[in-house]
């Protein structure tokens, strides 16, 4: 097995972590990597990043987007970085980082919510979904899967909405309180962090009411005996929507889907629109969807729910319409027809329906089971790790899986030389600000790599 701490057995691998998910996951990964003998650095873009890191070698970036590539290049050269990790490949700073690392032949390990839900996390080199290098050829997946052993046994892991909400509130509060320091930080999300934090608290407070309304809607659908199709909402600011589809956000997607449904779906069919479980509650989707449904004369056939087990909901659906949500793979696993409106890694002939939306409502085609099973097997082998972000058990399993996956990573031979360490020049610093022509950063470590720029 390839040793993840070495490249051709001689040079130590050095990891640089950029932004992670709001919460302690990247700290857990960084700690595990350090305990395994790797050198680990982390760039913090705001106070939320700082709050959840709290390990040595935290580097604060206080510059702007224009100076970011030069700053990153200097960090990579200064510390001899061999691997970069990040969550979300569409954030502006991350897109610039991926481009720079590609030029330098440095692998970028991209985390994202799992392609397959639940209890999986995606870790793919270079990018995910529309940026994934996985092919769209069904025959390729069948051939690759035939060479693999059966998938390991998988068991579910717990996940806490409350934990996710509280971590988001803490992250946003730390971001707000540190804006005096990170003055040039521009959040990729369209909301002020204070507003988002309040939205999460509101969702926590109204959780029981939302569950009651969801149950009422599902009872009404069951009593009517009508078949239903599902349209799962994605996060409004999700770059997977904005960059990997023709929609600028969820509202135009909702309007498009309801308009097509009203004109082309069979009269007895119901449309069930499900809120994303990580929605921050800042948009009143219920009112918007109700207004649009009334405009098209289908208010009695369009239902909106905020909670509920999406895995159970899709099993009884006639079909799923999605932009590129991982709910699509849940449906496919149950043999339910799926139509994608954007770029999705699973949008493959013989797996997803390849017709247009207007046709799909009345003539949905289920996936070919053998092809989907082959696709799933290859995904698990290449870019999925069992575990979850929002429980201790889930994170423990996930971190162990990350270390195991890194041990299989074959790295390019090119090594960026490390500048002289502080110890080599007689300097041992506990906290040093390193000036550059573009910006400055702080490295918090017992000994840091330091040289004049």
HELIX and SHEET records of a PDB file:
HELIX    1   1 UNK A   25  UNK A   35  1                                  11    
HELIX    2   2 UNK A   47  UNK A   53  1                                   7    
HELIX    3   3 UNK A   65  UNK A   79  1                                  15    
HELIX    4   4 UNK A   92  UNK A  103  1                                  12    
HELIX    5   5 UNK A  129  UNK A  131  5                                   3    
HELIX    6   6 UNK A  138  UNK A  146  1                                   9    
HELIX    7   7 UNK A  161  UNK A  177  1                                  17    
HELIX    8   8 UNK A  193  UNK A  205  1                                  13    
HELIX    9   9 UNK A  207  UNK A  224  1                                  18    
HELIX   10  10 UNK A  239  UNK A  242  1                                   4    
HELIX   11  11 UNK A  250  UNK A  264  1                                  15    
HELIX   12  12 UNK A  285  UNK A  295  1                                  11    
HELIX   13  13 UNK A  310  UNK A  315  1                                   6    
HELIX   14  14 UNK A  327  UNK A  333  1                                   7    
HELIX   15  15 UNK A  357  UNK A  360  1                                   4    
HELIX   16  16 UNK A  369  UNK A  383  1                                  15    
HELIX   17  17 UNK A  392  UNK A  406  1                                  15    
HELIX   18  18 UNK A  422  UNK A  425  5                                   4    
SHEET    1   A 2 UNK A   6  UNK A   7  0                                        
SHEET    2   A 2 UNK A  11  UNK A  12 -1                                        
SHEET    1   B 9 UNK A 384  UNK A 386  0                                        
SHEET    2   B 9 UNK A 120  UNK A 125 -1                                        
SHEET    3   B 9 UNK A 107  UNK A 113 -1                                        
SHEET    4   B 9 UNK A  83  UNK A  87  1                                        
SHEET    5   B 9 UNK A  14  UNK A  17  1                                        
SHEET    6   B 9 UNK A  39  UNK A  44  1                                        
SHEET    7   B 9 UNK A  58  UNK A  60  1                                        
SHEET    8   B 9 UNK A 440  UNK A 444 -1                                        
SHEET    9   B 9 UNK A 431  UNK A 435 -1                                        
SHEET    1   C 5 UNK A 302  UNK A 305  0                                        
SHEET    2   C 5 UNK A 270  UNK A 274  1                                        
SHEET    3   C 5 UNK A 228  UNK A 232  1                                        
SHEET    4   C 5 UNK A 319  UNK A 322  1                                        
SHEET    5   C 5 UNK A 338  UNK A 340  1                                        
END                                                                             
